[in-house]
C-alpha cells in the first residue's frame, strides 16, 4: 500500500494524508482519525523516514537536476535552495545526468532519504515516451512532486513553467516585422521546454506566411564553439541567413563568434537572439539580446506552491510565468 491507496480508502486527498503523516495541525480531528484508521487497518508505513505515523517532518526537500554546471540549472538550484531555506527547509541535491536509469535511481535515493517532497528542475526529466514518465507518477503517490519548467498532468504533481512558446514566437515575429526573412533557429534539445520554443518559432513563420524550411532549423550541443562551427559549415555550403534565434545563450554566443569571424555586421547584416539572459549575454561583445525566462521568479513560485500543498490551501496544479525580451546590441528594438 502507498499514500495514494491510503487517500482513496480514507476518501481524502493525497495532500491531506501527507499533512496527517507530517503532523500538520490544519487537519480536523475527524479527518485525522479517518486517515490513521486506514493506516492502522492496512499496516501502511511511510517509506519516507518511517515516521511512526508521521508525527514529525524532517523539513527536507529533494532537488533533482540533470547538470549543475549548466548556467540555467545552476541558477535554478540556487534560487530553489534559497527559497526553501526562507521557509525553514533543508535540501538534498541529486545531479542525474540525462540517463533515464540514473534519473530513476536518483529519485529512489531521495525517497529513501526521508524527503518531504521533491522539486525537479528543468524539463529534461519528461520523456517523449509516456511510459518512461511512470516513475514520476508513482513517486508522486509517496510525496508531492514540483516540476520547474516541465509539465506532467498527474495527481500530486505541481508544475511551474515559463511561457517558452510565446517568448520565441514574439521575438521571431519582431524579427520578421523588421524585414528578416531567412531566420535560422538553433536549439539544444527536444525536451518539453525545447519543443515549446521550437513550436513558437514555427508559429511565428506560419502567421507571417513564411514557408518553413528545414535547412534553417538545427539541433546543436549547448556549446559556444559547436554553434560557431555549425554556422560556419552552413555558411561555407552557401546557406545565407539574416537572423539567428536560439534556445540558449551559449548558442547565441557561438553565432556571434561566427558573425565576427565572417565580418558580418551585427545587427546590421545579421540579428542574434539568445535565451535565458545568462551571464553570457552581458559578457559577449557586443552584448546579446536575450530572453529573460525569470528563473528566480519560477523557483520562488514553485516553492510557494509546495508550501501551499503542505498547508492545504488549494495549490495551483500549473503556474505559467511570462518571459521578457531584453534588448541589447545584437537586435534592433
Secondary structure, DSSP 8 states (H G I E B T S, - for coil): --HHHHHHHHTS-HHHHHHHHTT-SSS-HHHHHHHHHHHHHHT---TTTT-TTTS----EEEEEES-TTSHHHHHHHHHHHHHHHHTT-EEEEEE--S-HHHHHHHHHHHHHTT-SEEEEESGGGS-SSGGGGHHHHHHTTTSEEEEES----STTEEEEEE-HHHHHHHHHHHHHHTT---EEEEES--SHHHHHHHHHHHHHHHHTT----GGGEEE--S-HHHHHHHHHHHHHTT---SEEEESSHHHHHHHHHHHHHTT--TTTT-EEEEES--HHHHHSSS--EEEE--HHHHHHHHHHHHHHHHHTS---SEEEE--EEE--SSS--
